[in-house]
Amino acid sequence: MFSRSCISLLELSSGDVLNFPQTPRNLPRVMTPEGVIPDVKSSDGVDEDISVPPSEICEKKIIVAHFLPLHAQKDAKSGKWYFSLDEDPVLLQLKDGFPSGTVVIYVGSLKVDIDASEQEEVSQKLLEEFNCVPTFLPSELHKKYYHGFCKQFLWPLFHYMLPMCPDHSNRFERQLWQAYVSANKMYADKVMEVINPENDIVWVHDYHLMLLPTFLRRRFTRVKLGFFLHSPFPSSEIYRTLPVRDEILRALLNVDLIGFHTFDYARHFLSCCSRMLGLEYESKRGYIGLEYFGRTVYIKILPVGIHMGQLESALNHPSCSMKAKEIQEQFKGKKIIVGADDMDIFKGISLKLMAMEQLLMQHPEMRGKVVLVQILNPARSTGKDVQEAKRETYSVTRRINRVFGFPGYEPVVLIDRSVPFYEKAAYYSLAECCIINAVRDGMNLVPYKYIICRQGNQKLDKAIGVASDSPRTSTLVVSEFIGCSPSLSGAIRVNPWNIEAVADALNVALTMPDLEKQLRHEKHFRYVSSHDVAYWSRSFVQDLERACKDHYRKRCWGIGFGLNFRILSLSPSFRKLSIDHILSAYKRTNRRAIFLDYDGTIMPESSIVKTPSPEVISVLKNLCSDPKNTVFIVSGRGQNSLSEWFAQCENLGIAAEHGYFMRWNSTSSWETSSLAIDLDWKQIAEPVMKLYTEATDGSYIESKESALVWHHLDADPDFGSCQAMELLDHLENVLANEPVVVKRGQHIVEVKPQGVTKGLVAQKVLSTMIGNGNAPDFVLCIGDDRSDEDMFESISSTSCTTYSSSQVAAPEIFACTVGQKPSKARYYLDDTADVVTLLKGLTTDSSLKPRCGGEIQVPFENIILDE
């Protein structure tokens, strides 16, 4: 079986969207019989899977986005292209957070079409003069990819707009998705042209390129790869409607660090990973991480900042001072409320205007004294929605000005043109209040810019006649649905849909005492000026470096086909347990101890039927019938269930309830642990568990003789996990003085007596065998959850201490966990089917001898089954 994807882009697209050369691929990594991952050279002969860190050479930062930060213009006479840097995009500004001398390469497309005959010349020019690598998308592909899938499907969906009606948003179309896949592949190919994968950092930006990480990771398994989403990430209820939801999630999980503006966006992403991929996350020392096939994908929550230098430059611009004086004269005696938004259906412009209408209606005294200046930035997308929003904006504006205006006074002033930033800065600096009323927006930096402009500078102060030492004030009314809202704690947050509440907020902002305005402004200014774009980019790259520190400590290889490709990353000492590897040790040993877990090890966790299959019973009977084997099932289940299920396996040892009850075979009596005598704690724990069971649909309590277990496997994943954490904390508090331990497992919270662990079972079995002169020379232990880690640790420590003191040769130990995950075991098997297959291999290749009479005998080995 191939261990990496071998499906080409055209196979992925299957629609022949575009013909282009494929990126050279690495040879697949394969497993050797011993379970060792060999180093395989790539197609160019370079060994990529080295286990030593890269040499210290120049490190580049490769910034990948849909558009390059460039202006392009073609001279009509000469036919030559002229390019200049666009200072506005955050992609260009973020380089300020990098150390001096850092080489920054930009990969993206141009906003103009370049003829195929000119592309090579333009590419060379842009690389030499601007460190830019253009991706030339054919116009038809770009239309389907950007204006089709990105703007008409992904953008509305990520802003909570479902395609319920074709008149308002486009429904999913396979050909648009194929164009999205193709375009992402082309961007990845361009990155591959300039990357040094051992040293460079690749930082991908926004929803246009969510598949790029898969294509890049498939080529370079250890590339340092980060992604930042500048738009909202919708809740799982919205995202799950996306037909290609799994493909996008898995692609994003191929990065090392994913950045979001707010915790809400990150929480929604984590919830989607939990509900759709079954992944769990945890927070360690302030960092949120997702375990994904042996890799930790970290989550970064930090809103982007503004470029202070750009704002200061705009405020110092002579035209800014001139415009400020002009505005001051135009609106003399009036308070200015400013708004600046893209012409977009999600910006809530018409709702803002209706709130202004409500304000003038409720407060007649403000008529003639308050003006709303609304700047309309050019729309970034086309479509009926944008045209309808624009028509409504003008319609509401005309109505307000007709009803409340009079000669010399217009309550609403629309500026519908491309406004240079120095002009916006002049409006910001003179506005008493700034309102951003978007119904959904990723970040929106207008409030940040407004705060800095209100701080002013000496040149602007002089122009508008403000004393340089006068207190600065500002007031903000911001929607609670935009990314910057959580960071502006002094702003008046509003629900944009509640027009009356927005009108009240505007009134509060305009009539607020000057001292309060000053205090709110100072608080905001401290935050905005210290958390600028340089701080944001520096923090992101630092966390990306930290997230990649284990790249060369683990062995990596690719698995999966197409967009399901992912990297399996394991410790060099952690490898898959192959039958050939263990069988050779099994054949040459004579006293074997085998410990097996039950649920999740020989019985699938998801199985509704919990009784062992005939195949499992047959395998265990064969193992137990060999006199060289001592086999134990070590489980958290009760003694009655286990003894009934395995009644046919007469020589099977059973440790029930994590070792609270134990017997060596079906004819021996049950031994009870002496560590737990007082079980009065159950009267305290059970009522608490009942409260959570009643409040959590799908949960139930399992009562054992020595323990109580609260199960939430069938509950809502997010709610069940949340309730489990609360229950854990609750039980730890009420049982603090009781001789019990409270632990979380896979979809359970368990309370059991202190000292009762599966590790003690393994220790007791091994010690007894050594004491009887039958010290095992082979130990196999297989389990799947946290409770089994005690067994893995116990067999290792027992071998080190007991064997060394008794001068007996240490056994060959095979500690094996089920599933690729961090573990104290040195080996893993993928699932329960692999476990059963391995055990069948041992029984098939053993020399079977009758234990007594005509019965078949099996090698003596300790087998422990854990729940």
Secondary structure, 3 states (H helix, E strand, C coil): CCCCCCCCHHHHHCCCCCCCCCCCCCCCCCCCCCCCCCCCECCCCCECCCCCCCCCCCCEEEEEEEECCEEEEECCCCCCEEEEECCCCHHHHHHHHCCCCCEEEEEEECCCCCCHHHHHHHHHHHHHHHCEEECCCCHHHHHHHHHHHHHHHHHHHHCCCCCCCCCCCCCCCHHHHHHHHHHHHHHHHHHHHHCCCCCCEEEEECHHHCCHHHHHHHHCCCCEEEEECCCCCCCHHHHCCCCCHHHHHHHHCCCCEEEECCHHHHHHHHHHHHHHHCCCEEEECCEEEEEECCEEEEEEECCCCCCHHHHHHHHHCHHHHHHHHHHHHHCCCCEEEEEEEECCCCCCHHHHHHHHHHHHHHCHHHCCCEEEEEEEECCCCCCHHHHHHHHHHHHHHHHHHHHHCECCECCEEEEECCCCHHHHHHHHHHCCEEEECCCCECCCCHHHHHHHHHHCCHHHHHHHCCCCCCCCCCEEEEECCECCHHHCCCCEEECCCCHHHHHHHHHHHHHCCHHHHHHHHHHHHHHHHHCCHHHHHHHHHHHHHHHCCCCCCCEEEEECCHHHCEEEEECCCCEECCHHHHHHHHHCCCEEEEEECCECCCECCCCCCCCCCHHHHHHHHHHHCCCEEEEEEECCCCHHHHHHHCCCCCCCEEEEHHHCEEECCCCCCCEECCCCCCCCCHHHHHHHHHHHHHHCCCCEEEECCCCEEEECCCCCHHHHHHHHHHHHHHHHHHCCCCCEEEEEECCEEEEEECCCCHHHHHHHHHHHHHHCCCCCCEEEEEECCHHHHHHHHHHHHHHHHHHHHHCCCCCEEEEEEECCCCCCCCEEECCHHHHHHHHHHHHHHCCCCCCCCCCCCCEECEEEECC
